[in-house]
Amino acid sequence: MRRKKKNYYRESVGGTVTKSYAFFAGMVVSASGKYYNKERKKEKGEVRWTMKRNMLY
């Protein structure tokens, strides 16, 4: 009985952690996507230069 409880507790904790992590990852992805679209609307040469700069630094 005790062992079963322990496993359930660990599973529940892991579930919450994964959920929060997935939420955070989704937020980051959406934010980067918005930024990428904004940059893409500019001139292509400008975007290429920004990409190059990001790679350098």
C-alpha positions as CSV (number, residue, x, y, z in Angstrom):
1,M,0.0,0.0,0.0
2,R,2.7,2.4,0.9
3,R,4.7,1.6,-2.2
4,K,1.7,2.2,-4.4
5,K,1.1,5.6,-2.8
6,K,4.7,6.6,-3.3
7,N,4.7,5.7,-7.1
8,Y,1.4,7.7,-7.6
9,Y,2.9,10.7,-5.9
10,R,6.0,10.6,-8.0
11,E,3.9,10.2,-11.2
12,S,1.7,13.2,-10.3
13,V,4.7,15.4,-9.6
14,G,6.3,14.3,-12.9
15,G,3.1,15.1,-14.8
16,T,2.9,18.6,-13.4
17,V,6.6,19.2,-14.2
18,T,6.2,18.0,-17.8
19,K,3.1,20.1,-18.2
20,S,4.8,23.3,-17.0
21,Y,7.8,22.6,-19.1
22,A,5.7,22.0,-22.2
23,F,3.8,25.2,-21.5
24,F,7.1,27.1,-21.2
25,A,8.4,25.6,-24.4
26,G,5.2,26.5,-26.3
27,M,5.5,30.1,-25.0
28,V,9.1,30.3,-26.2
29,V,8.3,28.8,-29.6
30,S,5.3,31.2,-30.2
31,A,7.5,34.2,-29.2
32,S,10.3,33.2,-31.5
33,G,7.8,32.6,-34.3
34,K,6.3,36.1,-33.9
35,Y,9.8,37.6,-34.0
36,Y,10.8,35.6,-37.0
37,N,7.7,36.7,-38.9
38,K,8.4,40.3,-38.0
39,E,11.9,40.0,-39.3
40,R,10.8,38.2,-42.4
41,K,8.5,41.2,-43.4
42,K,11.6,43.4,-43.7
43,E,13.9,43.3,-46.8
44,K,15.4,39.9,-47.5
45,G,18.9,41.2,-47.4
46,E,18.4,42.7,-44.0
47,V,17.0,39.4,-42.7
48,R,20.0,37.5,-44.1
49,W,22.3,40.0,-42.4
50,T,20.5,39.6,-39.0
51,M,20.7,35.8,-39.3
52,K,24.5,36.0,-40.1
53,R,25.0,38.3,-37.1
54,N,23.1,35.9,-34.8
55,M,25.3,33.1,-36.0
56,L,28.5,35.1,-35.4
57,Y,27.6,36.2,-31.9
